[in-house]
Amino acid sequence: MIYIYFIILILFAVLILWIWNNTKDFEDNSKKILFSVVGIISLFIITFIIFNISKIGIIYPSKEVLKQVRRISLLLCVPINGYLSLPHIAKIISDIKTNSINDEKSKKRIIILAIIIIIATIFEICYLKDFQKGIIANLINKN
């Protein structure tokens, strides 16, 4: 289990560094930090909602198993969802602030990003359902 948490820590570190790199055109560090914190908290909420949708129909042997599965699922999926969204959103915002892209190109990027996020969310709901079943089976076999 310690290996999973180590991997999660690395995933979050990479996400934060990637966001920081893509916010280099923000005015100051406080805006970079605010963007990162608000973005990651938003992703936790969105991923929690996706988790709750995906757990429909899954029977948990106990509340403790539910807590463990939820914790692992959220901690693994939040940085992955972050890879798909936050650095790209930061880049779009930076490009708009520096006027390096025009309005039409920024709209196209936003639409493409929204489509990718919607498709990824659908896949994530299906994947999380199987992921939860696998963790439950693993935890039951372990005990």
Order of alpha helices (4+ residues) and beta strands (2+ residues): alpha-alpha-alpha-alpha
